[in-house]
Amino acid sequence: MLLVIILAESFVLERKAMFEILFVVGFFTMLLLTGISLLGIIAALLVATLVMFIGGLFAIVVKLLPWLVLAVVAAWLYRAYLKPRLRDKDGLSR
């Protein structure tokens, strides 16, 4: 049963990658058919790649934001309640 699930997941991922490749090829072809030069197509693909890269980085930050907030809160709680204070040690208090 687990093997079937793994194979199904692999098939879905392959189809998704194939769809993305077909989208880029279709984008390239439609720009060529509408009279855009090859240099313009390459520039459009580079700009689209940059936009997608920045969008992906933004999505990762949004996805990780709750964990970053949790880490900050945990560090704050540790420093506020659990960390031994210097004034509590013998010989360091006035």
LINTATA-V945401 format. One record per pair of residues at least 12 apart in sequence whose C-alpha atoms are under 10 Angstrom apart, sorted by the first residue. I is the first residue (numbers start at 1). J is the second residue. D is the distance in whole Angstrom. If there is no record, write none. Layout:
# LINTATA-V945401
i->I j->J d->D
i->I j->J d->D
This chain:
# LINTATA-V945401
i->24 j->45 d->8
i->27 j->41 d->9
i->27 j->44 d->10
i->27 j->45 d->9
i->28 j->41 d->7
i->28 j->42 d->9
i->28 j->44 d->9
i->28 j->45 d->8
i->29 j->41 d->9
i->31 j->44 d->9
